[in-house]
Amino acid sequence: MKIKNINSFINNNLTDNIENFLNSLQVENEKFQYYPCNNYPTLEGAKLRLGFSCYAIKIKHTINRWESIPEEQKDDWATYINSFQKTIKHFPTNSYIDDQYLKNYRKTSMNDFIKDNSKKAINVFQKKNIYETKSERLFSYIRAESKQSMATLNEISSTNFLPYQDFPKEKTEINLFLNSFNWQKPWSAGAQFAGLCFFTSTQIKNNLNQKSYLQEFIKSKLNSNDGFYYDGITPNISELVNGTMKVLTGLDWLDIPIHCPEKIIDNCLKNTPSQVGCDLVDYVYVLYRCSLETKYKRKEVIDYLVNFYELIFQHYYEDSGGFSYGVHESQKLYYGVQISKGGNEADIHGTLLLTWALSMIFNITENNAYDWKVIRP
């Protein structure tokens, strides 16, 4: 659709519409449980609980509707998120684990078995963890969902009940862990860096040493020519921006300045993201974070982001009030598990991402008419 006047959309009860859409996803008779979408969830997607409950909290917080929830219900919701914290063999102690997610991810086909053995052989031959196997991805996904759960609690001024300490803390083990990932494709590697930064910031009281180790490590991945973080040959711009988005979230948790914000801005302004929800929000986040640290090309950045309104609202469904992850397509996957059939409908993940993107654009353009909040991923 062609967006001539963004205010006509925002003033047309957008906040109420988003909240109504979120309410429509709520599992019947369950306060804190949500479906991924209304019309075409898979059986597996309809049974997942932890991730979508975190998404719902973040959406409510972003559109400034969290504060209207009674305090007792807020506490109960935080307790619900913490009820997923447990210790299971082969995963970090006190991880956040949705048993239904674990069950569905572990369904392994013969094709998966053959692919994993091929990846293991390549890794052994190359003497480097170039390809993640399915089990290795699961470990990373559980760590990522644990980080997401704790970050959600942090957003609402709560915290994890049980200590989460099972992550690298010494310089050597931090370097070994982070270097085990493929920094030639920095999206996944950057996510691991961001996770360590979050855990260091929130789970270690006296973290100056760990902070310096992480700072030293990520500086070794900085390409001073373009300002992005990676190894080897320059990846495509989508991989660069997506990976840098992860790195910048980590730097934010540690209160470490971005190394080359002006160069990152220059490179983002020269390109346009795809229409996938995560690509849109990653561009917005990277420009938003860089612009918090420099006034460089501020007008160009604002003009560039204002043009995103049209891209974002191509994902909007006026009839339901939510956003879809793709254009005319809901999000299909949640950490490797198929959660929907990709129907032409709004979904909870797309709505989270694009309300977050809008909140950052409202903030950087100083659009004070909207009281939305920028969440910290």
N, C-alpha and C positions, 0 to 999 in steps of 0.2 A: 504494500500500500504506500501511497505517497503522503508523507507527513508534512503538512503545511504549517500546522500550529500545534506544537507539543502540548501547550497549556490546555487545549481542548480535550486532550486525552487524560492528562493528569487531573484536571478539574472535573472531569466526568466520572468522579467517584472511583478513580483507579485504586486507591488504597483500600476502599471498601470492597471493590471487586476482587482484588487479590486475596483479601482475608476470606471472603465468601468462597472463592475457589479452594483455598486451603481447607476450609471447613467441610467442603464437599468431599474431600479425600479422606476425612477422618473415618476410621473403622468404627462401625456401629457399636455403641455402648463401651467404647474404649477412649478415654480422654487423650492419651498420649501416643496413639498408634495411627499411622497413615498409610494409604495406598500410594503407589508411584504415579498413577493416573486413574482416570475414571472408567474409561471404556474398554481399553485393550491391555490390561496387565496380564502377565503370564501367571501361572499357578505359583511359580517360585517367587515372583515379584510381590504377589499379594500376601505372602507369608513373612516377608522381611519386616523388621520392626525398628532396629536401632538407628540405622542410617536415616530413614525417612523421618523419624522423630526428631533427630538433630536438625534436619533440614527445616522442619516445621518451626522449631524454636528460632532458627536463624532468620527465617522469613518474617515471623512476627516481630522479632527484634529490629530488623531492617526497616519495616514499614511503621515502626514505633507503636505497635499494638501489644508488645510484651508487658509494658507497664500497667496496662488496664486489667491484667490477669490478677486475681486475688493472690495474696502472698502465700497462703497455704497451698494453693494449686501450683504456684511456681516451685515451691519446695518439693512437692510431690513429684513434679515433672523431673526435677534434678535427681531425685531419689530413683526414679524410673530409669533414667540414663545410667546411673551408677549401678543399677541392678545387673547390668550386663558385664560388669567387671569380674573377671575370674582368671584362674590359672589352669591352663590346659597344656599338656606335654607338647613340646616342639614350638611353642609360642612364648613370647616374653611374659614373665610373671605379672599378674594383674592387668592383663590386656582386656580390652573391651571387645567381646565376641558375641555375635548374634548366632545362636546355635543353628537356626534355619539357614542363615547365610553359609555357614561352614558346611552344612550337609549338602547344600545345592552346589557349592563350588567344587566339592570333592567328587562329584559325579564325573568319572573319567572314561572317555571313549578310547577305542583302540587307536584312533588317529592321534589323540593327545599323547598316548603312550609312545608311539613311534616318533612324534615330533620332539618330545622331551628327551628321548635317547639320542636323537640327532643333535640337539642343542648341547647336551652334555659332552658328546664327542668333539664338537667344534670348540667348546670351552677348554677341554683338556688339550687339544691340539694347539690352540692359540695361547694357552697358559694365562687366560684372562676370562672373566665372567662376562663375555660379550652378549650372550643370550640368557635370559632368565627362563628357567623351567617353570612348569605350572606350580610345583610345590614352592619354589622360590618366590614366585609372584604372590602366592597365597600368604606367605610370611610377610611380604611387603604390604599387602592389602590389609592384613590384620593390624600391622603397626600403623598404617595410614588411618584406619577406622578408629583406632585407639586415640590417635592424635586429634582426629576430627571430634570425637566425643568429648575429650578434655578441653579442646578449644571452644566447643559449644558451651560447656559448663563455665569456662572462664568468661565468656561473653556475657553471661547472666550473673556474674559475680558469685559463682559457685566453684566447687573444685571436686576432684576425685576423692572418694572415700578411702581407698587403699593406695599406698605409695606405688608409683610407677618408676622403677629405677633400672630396669633391664635394658640399658642402651649404652653405647660406648661413651666413656668419660675421659680416658687418658689419651694423650696426644697420639701415641702409636696406634691404638685401637681405633680412634676416630679416623685417622688417615687410611688405615687398612680397610675399614668399613666403607668409607665414602669412595675410595679408589676402586672398590670391587664392582662399582657400577659403571656403565658405559657413558662417559662424559662427552663422547662424540654425538650422542643423542641426549641432550641434557634435561629433557622433561622428567624422565623417571629419576635420574640421578639428582636433579634439583629438588625433587619432592623428598628424597631421603635426607638431603641437607637441611631442608626446611623442617622436617620432623625432628632432627637432632637439635636444631636451634630452639624449637618449641619446648622439647623435653628439658633441655638445659635451662631455659628461662624459667619454666614453671615448676620443675621437680628438684632443682638443686638450689639450695639457699646461697651458698658461697660459690658462685660460678665464674669468677673472674678468669681462672685458668682455662676452663672449658671454653669460655667465650673467646679468649685469645687464640686457642687452638683452632676453633672453627673459623675465626677471622683470617688466620694465616692460611688455612686450607683453601678457602674460597677465593682468596686473592691469587692463589696459584692457578686457578681456572679462569681468571679474568683475561679476556683478549682486549688489550689496550687500544686496538685499532677501531673496534666497533662497540666496546663497552659491555658485550655479552659474556656469558660464562659457559665455557665448553673447552674440549680438547680437539686438536687436529683440524681437519678441513672444516670450513664454515658450513654448518647445517642450513637447511632451508629456513626461511624467515619465520614460518609458523612454529617450527621446533625451537628456534632461538627465543622467540617471545614467550612461548609456553614454558620453556625451561627457566628463563629469566624471571618470569612471574613467580615461580616456586622459590628461586633463590632470594628474591626481594622480600617474600613473606618471612623467610628465615632471618634476613638482616633486620627486619622490622621487630621481630620478637627479641632480638639481642640489642636493639637500639644502636645498630652499626650503620653508618652512612653508606649510601650507594656509591660505588667507586667512580663511575663515569655517567652520571645521569644525563648530561647534555648529549653524549654520543648515542645513548639509548633512545632519547627523544628523536634525534635526527633520523635514526633508522626506522623507528615506528612510523613517523610521519610520511616516509617515502613509500609505505606499503599499506595494504588494506587486508583486514582479516577475512577469513572465510565466514560463512553464515552459521557455522556451528556455534552453539552457545558458549562452550569453554573458550574458543578462540576470541569471540567478542569480548568476554569479560577479562581475559588475560591481557588483551591490548589496553582496555580501559584501566585495569589495575596497574600495569607497568607505567603508563603515562601519568596516572593519578599519583602513584608513589614518587616517581621522579619529580613531578611538579610540586610536591610538598617540600622538596629539598633544593629546588632552583627555580628561578623565574624565567629561565631560558625559554624563548619562543612561546611565552605564555599565551599570547593571542592565537598563534597557530595551533597550539594544543587544544585550546577551547573550541576554536572553529572546527577542528578535526573531530573532536568528541561530540559536538552538537550534531554533526552529520551522522553520528551513530544512532540517533533517535529513530531514523527511518529503518536502519538495519534491525534494531531491537524490536520495533513494533511490527515487523513482518512476522515475528514469532507470537504475537499477541492474539488471543481469542476473546473477542468482546462478549460472546455468548456465555463463556464460562468464567472469564476474568483472570485466567492464568496465561503463562507463556510456555511454549514448547521448546525443547532443547535444540531441535533442528527446525528448519522452515517446513511446516506441514508434517512434522514427524516428531514423536515423543522420544525421550531417551530410552534406548534399548537395554543398556548395560549398567550394572552397579558393581564395580570391582570384579568384573569377569563373570557375573551371573546375569542371565537375560531376565529383565524385569518387566518388559513390555514388548508388544508386537510392532512397535514403531508406528502406531496409528496417527492419523491426522487430528491431534488433540494436544491440549496443554498437559504438562506434567510437573511434578514437584521439583525435579532437579532443574529444569529449564526456568521455572518460576524463581527459584532461589538465585540462580546465576544472573538472570537479567534484572531482577529487582536490585540485586547488589550492584550491577553495572550502572543502573539508573541512579542509585544513591551516590555513587562516586562522581558521576557527571553532575548531579545536582550540587554536590559539595564544591567541586572545582570551578564550576561556573557561578558559584555563590548565589544559587537559586534558593533564596530563603523562604520561598512560598511553600516549600515541602520540608517537613520535619523528619525525613527518613534518616537513618543512621548507617554509617559505614562499618560493617563488621570486620573483624580481624581474623583472617583465615588461619 
